[in-house]
Amino acid sequence: MKRTAALLLSILTVIGTGFSANAAPAQETEAVGTMTAADSIAQGTILHCFCWDFETISNSLEDIAAAGFTAIQTSPINEVLPGEDGGMQLSGKGKWYYNYQPVDFKIGNYQLGTREQFKAMCEKAEALGIKVIIDAVPNHTTSYTDSVSEDLINAAGGRERLYHKNSDKDITDWSDRMQCTNYNSCGCPDINTENKDYQDYFIAYLNDCIDCGADGFRYDSAKHIGLPDDPKDTEGAVNNFWERITTGFKNADQVFQYGEVLYGDNCRVEDYIKAIGCCTASRYGENIRSAVTGNQLDADLVSNLEVGSVESCVTWVESHDNYCNDGSTSQTITNEQIILGWAIIAARAKGTPLFFDRPYGATPEEMWGMNRIGASGDLFYKDHTVSAVNYFRNAMTGEDESFSNPDNDKTAVQICRGSKGAVIVNTANALEVNFKTDLADGSYTDRVNNTTVYTVKDGVLTCDTAIPENSVVVLYNEGYVPCPDAAQVSIDYSGSYEFSGDEITVALSSMNAEQTTYSVNDGEAVSYQSGDSLVLRASDADNGIVTLTLRGVSKNGQHTYMKYYFTKPASDLTPVLLLCAAAVLMIGAAAAVWAILSRKKKSAKTAAE
């Protein structure tokens, strides 16, 4: 009976899926304002499109370009384990971290999309001047090793040669380099990265990414892959992974590469920077978070990258590891404070800043927000202050940096780029403006509010208006390009993204956008005005999901996009399914009763004979 019921439900699910609406046609790529991206990824800024799928990134590229970002970083694009029956929640039914459990190194997975969609995304990014960085995961496979591709196993020379011989052991001492580079991390078995055959297979994957349009790579768990002088698990092995990988694919000298080296005992971040060319500055991010939340912007502290004498690094205020693995930053630092920290790291010359975009609708009480893999994240990545600082950075290429605390007030910091520009970040109390600066004499308008005028004379910055607490001032003239008012389409809604009844009512909203439309389940586009209400019905769920897609166009031709997902709980699967299940149970019960009666009749007949 259970098998029959399951089969019936499967059939009904397939039938329901077959009636899903066709996706809306892709939009044409159009020029968006004046492009301001930096000449290289290292000189610009990176938007981490955490768990966005390829279609979502493609539809958001004009927003990203208008916000002044030079590059985007994707989640891993290779084949991965479809955890929990391929569930698509960031946390719950499915999880974000299954995207970090490789089963093969071929482009395309259930979370982000197909190879063809990735290639189309890269083509659109190139047309808009946006570079694409891939999160690559060379260190380990999924812990479900039976799911690992035979192609990968055979390419490595068999299962025994694919993994380190101690790959089933957990790391207990992170300062022990043998454990760190040969034992498993987070339960995922450690790949034998010294195996030349595996290296060749992984390089072929990187080449395919390049062929499809990738411009750079982030190497996940880099500190778990040995450096040349690290211990080896077999005699004759050579720790040459980084030498081969960073130089072994097409146009390697033109590709941006960096390794994830999280701070800890014996992490050797300076040595990894020398081996790879660039690595993460995770300790610096920790210091920036503490500075903006504690109102202590000491110039020496916020300028020290904490990576030793080599300063080629990727910086952040928070990363997906900070946010997802322990959830601490979701409770301790707000979006507004993230922006203050971003102004510090993006204004400076050293380091390449990465903006981690939190899940859409995230709050301190509910860190996963809409809780949907594939959807775009929080819209604060295109906040006007973020854009103003991005444009500032792009105009300051080649200028040295200097840090100072205005009048020794360590609740504020001034970052000057030569004598050409300055960014001032103030976290506590109104800051009176009458202090030294490296800016050249002249008059400057704040590029954040486009109103307040500042004057520099004889190396002293003055203004009649104090700088408010928790605010950013951006000052420069040469190279200034106005950043467009960000077009935005969204909903005014603070409830659950899971149906608790038959309907959910949302208010449609737009800002700096015209020709705004919505569509439900990728159906017909309907025009709307900001403030209009829309009722979404659980009965319209397609495979358990009701999608709401919003689009708009700004005055300067920038297309903007947002897609929402509303989930119908599995226990609320339509009365029809419940009736069908009840019918199956009734039929089964009737059959059981008939069998019992038949046996009794047969027994009675036998007894009589």
N, C-alpha and C positions, 0 to 999 in steps of 0.2 A: 504493500500500500504506500509506504514512504517513497519507494522508487517511482511508483506511478504518479504520485502527487508532484514529485520533483520534476519528472519528465513533463507533466502538464504545465507547470510553472515556467519551465525553460522554453517550451513551445510558445506560450503566450508572450514571454519576454521577447523572443525573436520576432514574433508578429508585430509587437508594439514598436520594436526598433525599426522594422521595415517601413513604418509609416512616418518616420521622422522627416521634418521639413528639410529641404535643400539649404545648404549654407549660402549666405549672401555673397554676391560676387566680390572679388577683391577690388580695392580702390586703386586708381591710377596714382603713381608717385608723382608729386608735384614739388616744385621748388618751394622752400619755406623761408621767407625773409632773407636775411643776409647770413650766410653760413659763418660761424665763428669758431669752429672746432680747431684745436691745436694742430700743429703740423705732424705730431707723433703722439702715440698713446702715452708714452712716458711723460710728455709735457702737458697732457690734457687731464681729463677726469673720466672715470669709469662708473657707469651705472650697473650695479649688480641686479639683474633681472631674475631674482631668486624664484625658481620654480615657475616662471612664466613659460608657456609653450611657444613654439615658433610662430604660430598664427597671431598670438597676442603681441609678441614682440614686433612682428611685421606691422600690425595695425597701430602700434604705439611709437614707431620710429620717428614720425614727424614731431610728436610731442617731445621725444628725447633730444632730437636735433635742436628744436626751438629752445630747450632748456640749457643748451650749451655744452652738453656732454660730448666727448670725443669718441668714446667707445662704450659698448655694452658687454657684459659678461653673462654667459648663459650658465645654467646648471649642466651637469654631465649629459652629453648627447648620445653616448654609446648605448648598446643594448644592456638593459639592467633587469634585475629580478622583479617581476610583477608581484609585489608583496600584497598579502591579504586579498587575494583574488583580483588584483589590479585596482583596488580602491583608490580614489582620487582625492582623499582628504589629506591636508598637511599633517594633521594629527587625528587619529581615529580609525576609520575604515580606510586603510592605506596610510602611508606616512612619507614625508619628504625624503627620509634617509634611504629609502629603497633605491633612490636615484644614484646613490653612492655605493651600490652593490653590483658591480659589473658581472655580466655573464659572457660578454664578448666585446671586442673592440671593432664594432661596425656601427655606422651612423644610424640613429633612429631608435626611439623607445616609446613605450606606452604613455609616459608622462608628458613628453615634449612634442612628439610628432615624428614624421618620416624624414628620410634623407632628402626627398624632393622638397618638402616644406622647409627644411633647413637651408637648402641651396637657394630657394626663392627668397627666404628671409635675408640671406647674405647679399643677394643681388640688389634688393631694395635698400639695404643698409649702405652699400657702396654708392648707390645713386644719391644718397643723402649725405655722404661724407662721414658715415659712422663706421668705426672699426668693430670687429667681432672677436671677442676672446672666449675660448672654450674652456670649461672646467674639465680637465683630464684627470683620470683616476688610475694611475699605473701601478699602485702599490699592492692592491689586493683584489680579490674577487668576492662575490657573495659567500656567506657562510653556508648556503645551501649548494654545496659543490656538485650535487647531482644535476643542478640546473645549468652548470657551466657548459658553454658550447663545445662540441667535439672539435670544431675548427680551431678554437683556441688551444685546447688540450693537445691536439695533434701537432699544431704549429710549434708548441713548446717542447715537443718530444715525449709527451705522455704526462700523466698526472704527477708522477714523482718529480719530474723535472720542472713542472710548472710552479711548484711551491718550494719554499725553504723547508728544510727537514724539521725545523722547530716551529713551523707555522701554526701548529695546533696549540701552542703554549701561550698563555696570557702574559702580558707584560706586568711584572710586579715591581720592577725598579727602573723608572724612566731615565735615570742617569746612566744606566748600563747600556752602552751602545750596541752590544750584541743583541740584547733583548729588544731595544728600540728599533733596530733595522731588520730583525729576522723573525721575531715573534708576531703573533696576530694582534691587531688593534681593533677594539670594539667587537671582538668575536669574528672578524673577517680574516681568513687565512692569508698569510703574507706571500706574495708572489716572489719567485726567485728572479729578481731583477738583474742578476748578473748573467743570466742565461741569454746568450747571444741570439738564439732562435726566438725567444720571447721578445727581445729588444727589436728584432727585425719586424716582427708582427705588429708591435706597437708603433713603430716608425711608419709602417704602411698605413696604419689608421690615421696618424697625424698628417701624412701626405694627402689622404683622402679629404680630411678636414680642410686643408689648404686649397685643394682643387675645388672644393665647394664654396670657398670664399672666406675661410677663417683667417684672422690676422694676428692671433696670439693665443697663448695657452697659459692657464693656471694649473700647476701641478699639485693635486690634492695629496695630503699626507707626505710631503716631500721629506720631512725629517726622518721618516721611517724607511727611507731608501739610502743605502750606505754611501758615504764619501770614500774617496780613494784609500784613505788610511784606516777606515773602519774595519772591525773584525768580519771574517767571512765564515760561512757555515760549512764549506768544503775546501779541501786543499786544491790549489790551482785556480780557484775562482778569482776574478778580477772585478773590483768595484768600479766599473767604468760606465755605469748606467748614465750618469749625468753628462759625461763627455760625449757619449754616442747620441743620446736623445736630443740634447740642445743644439747639436750641429748636424744631425743625420738626415733631416728632412729638407724638402725643397725651400730654397730662399730663406734658410734659417737665420741669416744675418739681418733679414728685414722683418722678422717676426718677434713680437713682444712676448717674453716668457718670464714667468715668476713662480716661485715655489711657496707653498703654504708651510711655514715653519712657526708653529705656535710656541710662545715662550715657555720655558721650563728648564729643569735641571739638564745641563750638558746638551742643550739644543743646538749649539754650534751655528747660530744664525749667520754670523759673519762668514764662516767657511762655506755655508750654503749659498750665500750671495756671490761669493767668488766662483763657485762651481756652476751655478745656474745663470747668474747675471743680475738677478733681482729676487727678493723674497719679501714676505709679509713682515710688518713691524707691529706685531700683536701687543707687545708691552707698551708701545707708544699709544696705541688705541686705548688701553686701560688707563694710562695717565691722562689722556684728553677727556675721557668720561669723568674721571675723578675731578678734573679741573673745572669743568663746566657745571657739574652738579654741586661742587663744594665752593664755588665762587672764588677759586684760587688759581688765577691765570698767570702764575709766575713765569716771566719770560724765559728763564733758563729751563724750567720744566717743560713748557709747551713747545720748545724748540728742539729738545733732545730726542732724536729718533730712537734711541735705545737699541741700535743695531751694530755698535762698534764703530770701527774706523771707516767701513765701507757703507755708503749711504744710499745705494740704489735699492729702493724698497717701495712696496705698496702700503699705503697708510689707510686707516679707516677710523671712524668714531666707534662703530660696532660692526661686527661681521655676522654671518649666518650662524657661525659656531657659538658666538656669545649669546645670540638671541635664542637659538633653538635648543642647544644642548643642555643648558641649565635654566634658561628663561630669566636669568637674573637681570639683564638689561631692560627687559620689558617692564619690570617693576621699578627700576631705579633711575631711568633716564627717559624723558619725554621726547616727542617729536621736535618740540621747540628747542630743547637742549641739544638734540642731535644736530639741528641746523646751526646753532652757535658753534659747536665743535667742528662742523663741516667748514664754516667760514675760516677757522684757524688753519686746518690742514690743507684746504684748497687754495688759500691765498698765498701760501709759501712756495718757494722755488724747489725745495728738496722733497723727494717722495712723489709718488703718483697716487692721488687719492681715489678711493673706491667708496661709492655711496651704496650701502646696503638698503634696499627698499623693503620695508617691513610688509607683512601680509596686509591685504586690504581690510579695513575695518578693525584692525587690532587695537585693543585697549589694555590698560594694566590688569583689568579683571579678566579679559579674554584675549590672550596673546595671539591666537590664531585667526581672529576676525572672521572673515567669510569662510575660511578654512577650506580653500579649494586649490589644488594643484592645477596649474595651467593658466589661472587668472593673473592679471596684472596686480601689482601690489599697491601700497598706499600712494595717494596722489601727491604726497608732500615732496617727492623727488623733483617736481616742477614748481615748487614754491618760489615766489619772486626773489627772495633773498638767496636761495640756492642758485638760481639762474644768474643773478647779478654777480655772485662770486665766481661762478664758472666762466662768465664772459671776461671778468677781470683777469683771471688766471691765463686765459687764452691770449689776452693782450699783453701780458707781462713776460712772455717767453724770452729768456736770455738775461733777465734782470736779477741781480743778487737779492738776497733777503736779509732783513734785520728785524729783531724783535725788541720791544721795549714796553715797560709798564708806564702809562701816562702819569706823570707826577708821582711815580713809585706806587701808584694805586694798583695792587695786584688782583683786583676784581675786574680789571680791564687789561687788554693787551692790544698793542699796535704792531701790525706786520707791514713793513715798508718794502717795496720792491724797487731798489735803487732810489732814484729821486722821481720816479715816474708815477707811482701809485701807492696807495695805502689802504689797508682794511683794519678797522677798529672793532673789536668785540667787547661788549660790556655786559656783565652778568648780574651786577648788584648795584642798586641805587643810581640816581641820575649822575652822569659824569660831566662836570663842567669842562668846557673845551678851551684850554689855554695852556698848551704844553708843547714840548719840542717834537719835531718830526723831521724826517729825511726828505720829505716832499719838496719839490722846487717851488719857489715863490709863485703865487698866482691864486686864482679863484677856482674852486672845485664844487660841483654839485654832487650830493650824495646820490649814487646810482641805484640805491635801494628804494628810497622814497621819491626820488627825482624832484625834490623840492628844496631841501635844506642846503644852503650855500655855506661853504667853509672857505676861510682865507688863510694863506700861508705868507708870512713876511719874516725875513731874517731867520728862517728855520723854526718859527713858532706857528702852530696851528690854532686858529681862533674861530669861534662861532657864537652868535648870540643865544643859540638854543643848546641846551644840555642834551647829551646822548642818553636816551631812556635806558632803564635796566632791561636786560635780556634782549638786546638789539644789536644790529650789525650796521656799520657805515662803510660804504665802498667809495673811494675817491680816486679818480684818474680822469685824464682828458685825452692824451695821445692814445690812439687805437680804440677809442670808445665806439661801440656799436650798441644801439638801443636793443635790449632784449625784449621781444614781443610779449605783450600780456598773454599769459598762457591760456589757451582755450581749454575749457573743461566741461565735460558732461558727467553727471553723477546723479545719485539719488539722495534725498534727505530721508534717512532711515537709520534707526538705532536698535532695531529689534533683532531677533534671531534669523539666521538664513536657512532655518529648517522649519517647514510647515508644522504648526501645532494644531491647526484647524484646516478649514477648507480654503481660506484666502489669506493673502498678505497684501496690504495696501502700502504703496510707496509714493513719495512725491518726486517727480522728475525735476531735475535742476540743470542749469547751464550757466557758464560764466565766460564772457568774451568769445562766445560761439554763436554762429548763425546756422540756418538750415539744419536745425537739430531734429533728429529722428530717433525712434525706438523700434525695436522688433522683438517679439517673443518667440523663443525657440527658432531663431534665425528665419522667421517668416517675413511677411511683407513689412517694409519700412513705413512707419507712420510718423508724420510731423508732430512735434509737441512744442509747447511754450513752457519756459521755466515756471514751476509752481503747479503744473498740471498733476493730477493724481492718476495712478494706474493701479488696477486691481489684478493681482496675479493669482491664478487658481491652481490648486493642487491637482485638480482633474486634468489639467493640461500638461502634466509632467510627462516628459519623454525619457523613458528608461530611468525614472526616478528623479529627474532634474527638470526644473523650469529655468531657462536662461533668458536674461534680459540684456539686450545689446543696445547701447546708446552711441550715437555718432553725431559729430558736428563739424563745422568749418569756421575758422576764424576769418576776420576781415582780410588778413594777408594770405589767405588760402591754405592755412595749416589745418590738416584733418586731425581730429581728436577722436578718441575711442575709449569705451569702457564696457566690459561685459561682466554681468553678475550671475551667480549661480544660487538657486534656491532649491534645497533638497527636500524631497518627500521621504519621510522615514520608511524603512523597509516594512515595518509593522503596519503601515498605512497603505498597503498595496491595493487599492480599489476594491469596492464591494464585489466586483465581478470575479476577481481572483479568489476572494474568500468564499463566494458561492461555489466556485469550481472545486476548491479544496474540500468544502463541506460535502459536495456531491460525490467526490472520490471516496471520502470517508463513509458516506451512507452506502455507496455501492459495495465497498469493501465489507462493511458490517453485514449487509444483506447476504453477501456471498458466504461470509463466515457462518451466519445463522442457517443458511441453506445446507452448508456442509455438515453442520451439527445434526440437523434434522435428518439428513440423508443417512448419516452414520447410525443414528438411533433406529431409523426404519430398517436398515440393513441388519442391525444387531437383533432387533425383534424378530425379523424373518428367520435369521439363523437359529435363534433360540427355539422358535416354533418347530423348525425342521428337526 
